[in-house]
Amino acid sequence: MATTNAKLLAGLKLVTQCIALIIALTIAPATGWSADTNSDAKSSNKLVGTWKMVDGEVTTIKHVTPTQFMWATYDKDGKVTRAAGGPYTLKGDVYEEMPEYGIGSDFELIKGKSQTFTWKVDGNKWYHNGKLSNGYIIKEVWERVESK
């Protein structure tokens, strides 16, 4: 009985986290909310904004503020399957994320560990390459989501 209750509570916690993430991802773009209160920070940091990457059956969207990143992967039905976020640093062509929160089967492998990449923005494309702390090689191309 105790094991069943523990599993139920763990499942409810995951559902609650997913719902909170979905609400946050829905409200921020819909209201035009931005953590960027300093337009100079945005103009000097080419990564600030919203980015999208489509890979087969899933879509990943990434929000970058002057101090934080957050990405979420969702399927064709809009169900979030993976997500992570936290602070990042930018030094020259080195972009380093420090995931503090997230969901997904592999999140615990990267949580609290530095994820280091090289980056380049060319037009509306962000080229993002590196090796995760778990050894997985990343070669991504993100496209900026423009305001409508």
Protein Blocks (a to p, Z undefined) as FASTA:
>chain_A
ZZmmmmmmmmmmmmmmmmmmmmmmmmmmmnopafblbfklmmmmmkgccddddehjbccd
ddddfkbccdddddfkopafbdcddddddehjaccdddfbdcdjklmmmgopacdddddd
ehjaccdddddfkopacdddddddddZZ
